[in-house]
Amino acid sequence: MSTWQYAIGLVIAQVALAITVATPFLLVHSRTRHDHGPTCWWCHPHLPGRRPRH
């Protein structure tokens, strides 16, 4: 196994683990009835380093 194959496999495994852990939280959050507002990261994700448009 080459270094590139190992690195790509490791990244894929980490992404799969992150998705598996985040899915229950996302489902619970999306099923709540109250309005979360524009500051809710789940509903309105903000990329780091970007300034909001005005």
Buried (B, 14 or more C-beta within 10 A) or exposed (E): EEEEEEEEEEEEEEEEEEEEEEEEEEEEEEEEEEEEEEEEEEEEEEEEEEEEEE
